[in-house]
Amino acid sequence: MNSLKTRLLPLALAFSLAPLAGTVSSSDLPTIGDATSATVSIEEEHRLGQAWIRVLRAQTPQLNDPLVYSYVENLIYQLSTFSDLPDRRLTLTVLDNPTLNAFAVPGGIVGVHSGLFQYAQTEGQFASVLAHELSHLSQRHYASSVEQQRKSLPLQLATIFGGILLAAAGGGDGATAAIATGQAALQQQQLAFSRQNEREADNIGMEVMIQAGYDPLSMPNMFTQMQRASRFQGNRVPEFLLTHPVTESRIADSQGRAAQLPTGGKRDSLQYQIMRARIAVHQNTDVAQGYKVFKAELNRHPEALQHYAFALAAIRNNRFQEAQSSVDFLLNQNSETIVYKLLQAELWLADNAAEKAEKLLTQQLALYPDNHPITVTYIQSLRLQNKNQKAVEELKQHLRLYPNDTHLWYELAEAYGLVDNILGVHQARAQYFLLVGATRKAEEQIQIALRLPKITEREKLLLEQLLKETKQIRESLKF
């Protein structure tokens, strides 16, 4: 398998032209399968996917915005309801990356780059990309390609997992050089089969969209949008377009199919545009300039969406009175909208009024128990008031619903430390390290916890079980 590891990085680079912030070592990727493997089972796909997502979390920044995450999560599950997925154990990751990309990895992993929000102009266009990726999973195109070329199983796995990982982390100039060699050789073997898969994913994805209530014309509209993006970016083609090339014939096929299907479904929503606004403000690195841009936009179009974006930009600039004016405008329009309530809470938290935020969020949780963005913001309000024991209890309860949220485990470790629960600190840290594939560090935390004085027999048994799981995860990664 060492020879596979040495081949993994250049082959993966061949599938990425995205500008990378850093590089990923081939030794950081999981060793997967062997050349004697035949058709991959659903359980094997799931195991491989879970191993891969741990590596991805370690190598790439996740978008820490529970509101955006919940929006994407709800949309995926809405679409998956109408998809013939053989395995409905889906794991979502939203990456803090401004490039155009989305992917579905064998094992139910669905990933979205935050940049997709900026390229997809409407909710329907955004949904069309997700429906397409879910269709790759439902048709098990990965397993089908393995069946077509059984002998190249390690090569295909390396390319699928490594290419997406490198695109997510970023890809340096070496990616461009590798395109001329690795991509040409591998894609020449699979070109016809890939086009068949893409066509099938387009067709099935469009059916999923219709059943979920979206206008099928959103898909060809998104293709047109992506084609424009590729023209404007010259040689720096977005990663998504390397693995999902948009051609005139593909657009025409999509338009022709949409014309034969019922239209008039949902195309856009204010909620989606609000998510785009959050991403736009977040990705604006020049905070002061961003404030001026969003203020000018508000002056031109003094409507709800512009008030929302401006309020976020004003908060980032500590212009709390101006932000409050826009929040008041939004709440006067619709005082029961959750995203507006959360915006008010975000403003109060930034303006050192955590007690007000806690009160508002407590009221919202009574109406919407376990709501992810409300709960996470509520926990933040507790932490800012040094109500750390209460924060610990809330974090423990919410982690039952979101056990793969690395940010929550990190926050729990911090909160445990502030209430002098040393055992809890090491347990939470171990869980965090496991989620990012750092099994050695996780084991160190567990061993330290086992040596603590006065741990109960039950606590010891739980730690030993966690240690056993840690070794199993290390074996699955095979570093």
Summary of the structure (lengths in Angstrom):
residues: 479
radius of gyration: 23.4
end to end distance: 10.8
largest distance: 71.0
contacts: 1630
relative contact order: 0.10
helix: 70%
strand: 4%
